């Protein structure tokens, strides 16, 4: 009887979706949403009738294969401008029998973190459940949660001392299969204990929010380039002094942008630079991945010689590399000494990647025309730092990706894109190699 009941509900949902395809897309979306609510309500009713606390899903022999199009595995990383949205959610809504496993989630975050609302306030995908939210293992009702076998851990930067708490949570709950980090960078999780905890679980998967913040940072890059090309400091000074003196400005067209760390942020900057008519060269660990990239004119591997070559050819250098053991201090005095005359240096990745003393000296001796810095080795930047008093340094307080909704959107990515994939048993987007730091 229960089986016939669920089949009937599924047929109703599909019928609604079929009729919806004949009308406008907005109406279709509303109809699909209605089908999803009907299905959930029905399942809730059936569950209550049978006194089940949490439904257990099994797969029939007819759907042992991948729950949806396996060709989508090629889309390994997410980009909010280019990636197709909601495909896994749609499959989950329309074919609930495709569920391969339940998602039982722990949230390692401050309880008042409003950006986590898509997770903490829902609605969550069918087949998922948030068990608890807290900032330490002691925040959770350990005995009760262990009985529910949590298998997903969502980690937010709002968790104080997250690097200390993460290994403890992993050791306490050995059933966790997947860690999702709400930010793109995972350096705030680095600790001596983390490798041991991860090595003990070789099948543990970690993902992040890569691709959520790239477009706003790319806009900042072009603003920073124009800031120096059009000599905005002089314009502001002349306005302040009420002086009308014209002067020559520079074009970005025909200039070369060098990108240190050609990941999603670097490529987003490259896309805009190419529209401006700039040549793009890049440095990345695996240059073969960009061999056929239409917007990257030349790509180098990692290493001191490659970095110095890029510095010597670039009018504008964008540093978007993550902070790892290998990259810290990578852009050093030798790199700045190799830089092209009148170069502008832009850092939006992580402060520790750059030797700030060497950068300061290059700004003072005129080797560099200027610098735009959104990240620093010490944050907040100390009030007595020389950068504050330098007219050729544009300073922003690590907020050039901080839109009003940016972290909320990062949580939506987890709920709407990766969580359905986990439930369907399919490849997760944005895998992270914790040993590399990105």
N, C-alpha and C positions, 0 to 999 in steps of 0.2 A: 504493500500500500504506500509506504513512504517513497519507494522508488518511482511509482507511477505519479505520485504527487510532485516530485522534483522534476520529472520529465515534462509534466504539464506546464509547470512554471517556466521551464527553459523554453518550451515551444512558444509560450506567450511572449517571452522577452524577444525571441528571434522574430516573431511576427511583427511586433512593434518596430523593431529595427528595420525590417523590410519595408514597412509602410513609410517609415521616416525617410528612407532613401529617396522617395519620390517627391519630397518637399524640400524646403530650404535647409541649408546646413545647420542653421541655428535651431530650427525645429527638430532636426534629426538628433542633435546633441541633447535637447531637452527630453526627447522620447527615450533615448538610450539611458539617460539618467533616471527616467521614470521606471524603465525596465529593471535597472539595478536596484532601485528602492523596493520594487515589487518582489524581486528575488530575495533580497535581504529579509524583508518582512516575512516572507513565506518560510524562509529557512529558520528565522528566529521563532516563528510560531511552531514549526515542526520540532525544533530543538526543545522548546519549553514543554511541548506535549509529551516528549519522551524523557524529560528530566535530565537531558544532557547538559552539562556545564559548558563543554567546549567540544565542538564537532570534530571528529577525526576523518580526514579525507583519504580515500584510497583511489587508485587508478585502475581502470579496466584494461584488459589486454589490448583493446582497440586504440588506446592512447598512451601506450608505453613509450612511443617515440616522443621527440621534442613537442612540447605543447603548442608551439607556434612556429612560424617560418624560421628554420635554422640558418637561412642566409643572413639573417639579421645579426649573427654573431660577429660579422665583419665590423660592425659599428661598435668598436671597443670603448670609445670615449664619447662623452656627452658634450654637446655644444648647444647652448640655448637658442642660437640663431639658425643653426643648420640641421640639427637633429630632428627627426620626426617625433612628435610628442604624443604620449598616451597610447602607444600601440599595445604594449603589454597590458595596460589597464583595460583597454577595449576587449582584448581576448579574455581577460579574467571576468569581465562583466557579462560577456556574451556566452562564454563556455565555462561556467564554474566547475564542470566535471574535469577540466584540465588541471586543476590544482594538484600539485605534486607533494607539497608539504605546507604545514602551518608556519606562520612567522610569529614567534613569541618574543616580544621586544623588551629590552631594558634600555632606559634612556639615562646616560651619564651626563647630567646637565643641571644647572640651577632650575629649580621649579618655577621661578618667575621669569624665565627666559621666554619672552613673547614670540620670538622668532621660531620657536619650536611648535607653535600652535597647530600647524598641519598634522603633526604627530600626536601631540598631547590632547588636542581638542577634536581631532578627526574631521570627517569620517575617514576611517582607514580602509584599505582594500579588503575585500572579502577574503577570509582565511588568515587574517592577522589580528594581533591583540597586543596592546601595550600593557605590560605587567606592572611596571613601576618606574618612577623617576627619582633620581637622587644624585648627590655629588660625591658620595663615598659608599663603599660596600655596606657600611653600617646604616646607611639611609634606607636600605632595602630590607624587607621582611625575609631574611635569608631562607629560613626553613620552608616557608610557604612557597617562595619563588623556585627553590630547587625542585620541589615536587612538580612544578609546571615545565621544567626543562627549557629554560630560555635559550634561544638559538640565534638571536640577533642583538647586537649592542650598537646603539646610536650614541656617538660621542660629540658633544658640543664644546666649543671654546669657552662657553660660559661656566664650565666646570672648573673651579679653582684647583690648581695643582693636578690637573688631569694626568700629567706624566707619571705622577705617583699613584694615582687611583686606578689607572687602566690595568696594570699588571695584577693588582689585587683582585679586581673584578674578574679577570680572566681565570685566575687561579681558583677563585671561589665558585665560579660557574663553568665547569668544564664542558658543558653542552653547547656553548656559544660557537657557532660556525662562521659568523660573518660580523665584522666590525665596519660600520660606516661612520666616516668623519665628516662633520657638516662643513668644514672649511676645505680649501684647496691645499693649503700647506699642512703638513703633519709634524712640523718641527716642535710644536708645543707638546707633543706626546713623547718625545725622545727621552729615554731614561736608561740607566744601566740594567734595570730589571726587565725592560720590554723584550729584548732579543731572546732571553731565556724563556719568557712566557710564550712568545710566538713560536720558537723552535720546538717547544713541547707539543705544539699543535700544527703540524706541517700542512694540514688541509684547511686551516683557518684562512679566510679571505678578508682582505681589507680594501675598502673603496673610499673615495672622497668626492668632493663637490666640484671637481675640475670642470671647467666650461661654463660655470655660472657667473663668473666675475670678469671674464675676458674683455667683453665689449666696452665696458666703462673704463677699464684700464687702457685699452687701445685709444679711446677718445682722449684720455689724459696725455698719452704719448704725443699725439698730434698737436694738442694744445701746447705742450712743452716745447716741441720743435718750433712752432710758430712764435712762441714767447720770445725765443732768441732770434729767429730769422727776421722778425718784424721789429725787434728791439723794443719790446713792450716796456721794459724798465725805463728807457729813455722817454717814451711817450708819457708814462705816468709822471716822471720827473718834470717834463715840460708842462704838463697840465697843472701840476702842483704849483709851478713857478710862473704860470701864465705866459709861457714863451712860445712863439710861433717860429720854429726853425724846421724846415724840411730837411730830409736826409735820405740817403740810399738805404733800401732794405734788401733782404736776400730772398730768393725763391727757394722753395723746397723741391720743386721740379728739377730733376737731374742730379739731385744729391743722393748720397748713399747712406742707407740706414743699416747698421750692423746690430744684430740681435743675439745677445748672449743668453742662451736658454730658449730654444725654439720649440716650446710646447704650445699649449692652447693660447696662452696670453701672448706669447711672442708672435704666433701666426696671426692672431687678431690684429695686432699692431701692423704686421706686414701687409695685411689686406688693405688697411686704410692708407698706408704709405704708398702702396702701388697705385692707388687711385689718385694720389697727389703727383704721380709721375716719378716717384723715387725708385732707385735701385735698391734691392734688398739682398743682403748677405746674412748668413746665420751660422751659429755654432751650436751643435747638439751632440749628445753622446752617440746617437745612431744616425749618421748623416744619410745612410741609404734610404731612410724613411722619407726623406725630402727630395729624393733624386728626381722625381717627376712632378714636384710641386710647382704649379704654374706661376706662383707669386714670389718664389724664392730664386734669385738669379744664381746664387752660389752658396754652397753649404760646406762647412768645415767640421771635422771631428773635434773632440776635446783635447786639451793639452796646452802647455804654455806657448808653444810655437804657433799653434792655430789661433789662440786668443790674440797674440801680438799681431798676427797677420790681419785679423779682422779689425783690430784697433787702428792699424796703419791705413786701412782702406776706407774707413767710415767717417762721414761728416757728423752723424748722430749715432750714438751707441745706446741701445736699450738693454738694460740688464734685467732679465726676468727669470733668472735661475733660482731654483729653490735653495734653501739653506741645508746643506748636508755636510758630512765629514769631509767629503772631497771638494766641495765648492767654497767653503769658508775661507775668506782671504784670497780667493782666486784672482780677483781683479786687483792686482798689487802694483807696486811702484814700477816694475818692469813693463807691465801692461800699459800704464799711463805714459811711460817714456816712449813707447812705441806708437802712441796715438797720433793721428793725423792732425796737422796744424788747424787751430780754430775749431776743434771738435767740441760738441756738446754731449755730456754724459747724463743719461737718465736712468735712475734706479727705482724700480717698482716691484722687485722680487722680494729680497730679504736683505736687510742691512749688513749682516755679518759676511755676506759674499764679497763685499768691497772693503779694501784696506782704506779706511777713512782718512788716515794721516797722509797716505800717498795721494789720495784725491784732493785733500786740502792743499797740499804743496803744489799740485799741478794747477789748481785754480789760482793760487797766489803768483806762480811764476809765469802765468800766461800760456802754459801749454794747452790748457783747456779754455775755451771761450766761456763756458758756463756749465752748470749742473742743475738738473731738476731732480729733487730727491723726495720720494714719498715714504721711504723706509730708512731706518738708521740702526746702527749697531746697538745703541741705547735708546730706548723709547720710554717716556717722552724724551725728546732731545733736550739736554741740559740747558738752562737759560744762559749759561756762560760760554756755550760753544761758539766758536768763531763763525760757523755757518750762518748764524742769525744776522751777522753784521755785514755779510758779503752781498753786494748788489747783484752779482752774477750767479747767485744760488737761489733757485726757486724752491721753497720749502712747503710741504703739505704734511699734515699729521697722520700719515698712514691711513688716509681716508678716501683715496681716489677711486676706490671701488664701492664705497659705502653709500649706496642709494638707500632710499627710505625702506625698500623692500628686499634688499639683496640677500640677507640671511633667511628671511621668510621664504624666498624663492629657492634657496638651497635646501630647506626642509621639504618644500614641495617636490623637489627633484627626488629626494629619498622616498617619499610617500607615493608619488604618482608614477615614477619611472623604475627605480631599482627594486623597491619592495614588491611590486607585482612580478618582476622577473624572478625574484627569489622564490616566491610562492609557486610560480609556474615551473621552477626547476631549470631556468635558463641562465645564460651567461650574464653576469652583472656588469654594468658599465663602470668605467673609471677604476680599474684595478690599481692598487698601490703596492709597490715593493718596499716594505718597511725597512729592509736592509739598505736600500738606496736612498730612502727618504722622500720618494715621490712616486 
